């Protein structure tokens, strides 16, 4: 409990950059998934309840 808190600003900057890159990749993957689901729904996948459920998640 009595240990001092030490923060490395350079490490924080590096980790922040990595987290931003991961967030951008996750957003790209989600957009691709949404596009794929919309495409499948347009091909008759709209009759499948799993596609209807996925379209409501944004």
Long-range contacts (C-beta under 8 A, 24 or more apart in sequence): 34-58
